[in-house]
């Protein structure tokens, strides 16, 4: 089984073409959990399988987190799989594909840049402050797409934060009982009116990742609507690199949310894992 290893802003993925591999859908979760485990297999934040679409899209994107759980959508994953689809002649430079959160449109730009039109924010609770263990957090809650991909956007002093304490806070907020689906937790610090620093604790990975595309976009949307960031295009700095978020809005409603950034093909190979039974 051939695979691509790709990363976008440090978010790394294994990509397979299931139109060729024909792995039963019910077994993809097991495959993802096995192949994404670092040190004993290829290792990645998630696995994506290109599959036949159910409708008129170019293909279907099946996304699995590192723990084998199904993810509704992944922004950086969408950018990587778009370039994969273009390179492998599954689609043209402009494409449409199905995800667990709805239809996504994307375009491969010059070089390694990919622009993805993300699922619209369907739930936007800008002033959703929470209290955990006596600590009050300024928080917004956003869900992208249907069914919604949940994101908590939490203000924090990231430059001075202790990573271990921040992780403990991330775990508590991720499982906060006011978020019925759980949530990806995006801690942010505004650097200037066009730039924010973001660090995301991702559910499914259950740790901080170097970047989260939908998390960066959700954070940008919340900060623009709350007036922290100005303009239609803002920069989000993650540990893994920079992402640019382009927003089209009318008053306080987001009409379109674009994620733009670099993609990198790390390796192309063949899965030979002798412990993998499919």
N, C-alpha and C positions, 0 to 999 in steps of 0.2 A: 504494500500500500504506500503510494507516494504521498509525501507531506511537504508543506512549506512551513518554515518557522519565520514569522514576521513580527515586527514590533512597531508600535506607534507611540511616541513620547514615553517609551519605557514600558508600556503595556504590551506584554508579549503573548503570542497566540500560535497554536498549531492549526493549520488549515488543511483540510482534505476535501477531495472532490468525491462526494458520495454518489454522484451520478455514474461514476466509474467503479468505486469501491463496493457499492451496494450493501453496506452494513445495515442490518435491520435497525430501524429507528429506536426500538426498545433497548438496543445494546449500545447505543452511542454514549449514553451516560456513563456506562462502565468503561468504555474506551477512553472517554475524556478523563475520568478520575485516574486511570492508570497512566496514560501518556503525559498528563500534566504534572505528575508527581516529580519534583526535582530530585536530583542525585540518583534515583533508581530508574528514571526513564528520560524522555526528552525534556520535560519540564516547561510549564507555561502558566500564565494566569487563566487561560481558558482554551477551549477547543471550538473551532467552527467547522461545520460541514456544509459545503455547497450541495444543494439538493434540487430536485425538480420542483418548480413552482406549482401551486394549486390553481393559480389564475393566470393572468396575462403578463406577469413580471418576468424578468430575465432569469431569475433563479430564486430559490428559497435559502435563507441563511438560518441554519440551526446553530444556536449558541449554547455552550455548556461551560459553567464555571469550573474552577479547579477541583472543587469537591464533587463534581458530577451533577450538581443541580442545574436545572434549566434556567437560563437567563432570558428575560424578555427581549433585551436588546443590549448592545454594547457599542458606544460611539467610536472608540478607537478601533474596535474590532470591525465595525462597518467600514471604516476607512481602509483597513488592511485587506478585507475580503473584496472590496471594490477593485483595488489594484490587482489582486490575484485574479479576479474574474476577467479583467481587461487583458492581462498578460496571457492568460490561458484561452483567450478567444471565446469565453462564455458570454461576453457582452461587449458592447462598444465602450467608448470613453464615458458616455452618459448612460446610466443604467437605472433600473428600478428593481428592487428585490423585496421579498416578503420577510418579515421578522415576527417574533412573538408579540411585538407591540404595534404591529401594523406595517404598512408599506413605507419603504424608505427610498429616496432618490439620492443619487450621488454622481459625482463627475471626477474623473482623473484629470488633473490639471497638468501643468508642465513638470517634467521630471518626476519627483516622488511625492508631490503634493496631491492630496485628495480632499475634496469638499463634499460634505454629506449634509443633506437636508434632514435633520432629525425629526422624530415624531413630535408633534406640537405638545406643549404643556397642557394637559387636560385638567389637572388639579393644581391650583396655585393658591397656597395659603401663606402669604408673605409674612404675616405677623403671627407666627405659631410658636411663640416662646415656650420653653419647657423648663421644668425643675426636676433635677435628679440628685438625690442625696444632699438636699439643701442648697445646691448650686443652681443658679438661674442661668440659662443659656438663651441668647438672642438667636432665634431659629426661624427659618422659613421651610415650608414643606412643599415639594413639587413632584408631580408624577408626569412622566413623558409617555404619551401614547396610550393605547387601549389594548389589553389591560396595562395599567400604568406601571412604569419603572420608577420606584420610589426613591427620592433623594431628600435628605435633610441638609440644609445649608446653615452652618453654625459659625458665628463670629468667634474668633480666637486670636490671641497674640502668638502667632506661629513662630516668629523669629526667636522668641524666648521660651518656647514650650519645651518641656522634657518629653522626649519621644515615648518613653514607657508610660508616663502619666497620661499623655495624649492618647495612647492606645487604649488604656483602661477607660478613658472617657468615651472613646469611639465605640467600644464594645457596649457600654451601658446605653448610649444613645441609639446604636444600631438595634438593640432589643427593647427600646422604650415601648411601654405598653400602649402609648398613644399612637404608635405606628403599627397598625394591624398586620402589614406585610413585612415588618422590619423595614430597615432603610439603609441605603448607602449614606455614609456620613461625610459631608464635605466641609472640613474646617477651612475658614478663609481669613485672610488679612488683606485689607485694601492698602496698596502701595502708593497709588496715585489715582487720578480720575479715569485713567484708561487701563489700569493694570491691577490685578489681584493675585496674591499667592494662595494656592489651594493644596490641601493635603487630604486625600480621600481614603477612608476606611471602607472597604468594599465587602458587602455581604456575598457569600459564596466563596470568596477568597479568604474571608475572615482575618484580614490584616490590611495594613496600608499597602497600596500599590503605587508604582512610580507615577501613574496618571490614571485618570478616569475621564473618558470623553464626555459621556452623558452627565457625569458629575460636574465637570468644568462648565458645560453648557447650562446646566441647571443653576449653578452658582452665578454665572454671568447674567442669566435672565433675572434672577432674584435681585442681584445687586443693581442692575439697570433700572428695574421697576421701583426699587426702594431709593434710588437716587445716589447710591454710593459710586457708581460708575457712569460715565457720560459717553455719548456718541453711539453709533450703530455697530462699530467693530471694536472689541476689547481684547486684551491679551490676558491669558491665564497662565501663570507659571506653576508648573508641577515639578516634582523632583526629577521626572524623566524628560523634561523639556517644555517648550512653549507650545500652546495651542491658541488659535484665534477663533473667537466666537463672533459671528455676524448675526445681528438681530434686526428683524423687521417687525415693527409694532405700531399699533394705533392706540393712542392714549395709554391705558394701562393693560392692554391685551397684546400678548406675543402672537404674531401672525405666522412668522417663519423663524426658525432657529437653525443656523448653519454651524457646523464644526469643520475647521480647516487646519490641516497640519501635515507634517512629514510622515512618510511610511518607509520602512526599511526591511528588505528581504535579507534575513540573517542566514538562512540555510535552506537547501532543497535536498530531500533525502528519501529514504525508504525505511518504513517501520519494520524492524526485525525482532521486536521484543518477544522473547520466547515464553514469557509469562502471560502474554496477552492471548486470551482464548475468545475468539469471536466466530 
